[in-house]
Amino acid sequence: MNWSPIQDVVDWGSVPDWFGAVGSIVSVLFVYVGLRREIRARRSDDLRIRATQARLVSAVAEIRGTSVLRVAVANESDAPVLDVVVLARLVPPDDPDGPPIGLAAAKQVRRIPGRDSHDLFVTVAAEHRLRTVDTVLVDLTFTDHDGNRWHRVGAGQPEPAG
């Protein structure tokens, strides 16, 4: 029994209408997820292709005495790399997972030709005394032949530098 003068009629539609609406929403979600996956795959492929030269540029540090490092930067690619910045950092021996400690100011090299290497000698700050058992990481930042700026830590993969 309805005491209101206005009819209380709500049309909720039929079951097929509900299934149609839910099906439309699910299909839109599938398209969205597929597009996201495709975009990620293309970005990954693009980064892999752009990093081809960057993977061929590396740096290795060699301890020379207690206060000098020889850092050899090798460019194994055919094209030159530009604006190379080298920063030597010491991995703390008591905490290998801790943040590395800067040993000296960054050194710069303007250009390293293709299939060439360049040696840098880094004088370590007086408060640090190097030992032959120390682990030194080299932060390497450079610009490849295509103008992309890269950052590489130790033997890790090159990452685009922001």
Secondary structure by P-SEA (a helix, b strand, c coil): ccccccccccccccaaaaaaaaaaaaaaaaaaaaaaaaaaaaaaaaaaaaaccccccbbbbbbccccbbbbbbbccccccccbbbbbbbbccccccccbbbbcccbbbbccccccbbbbbbbbccccccccccbbbbbbcccccccbbbbbbcccccccccc
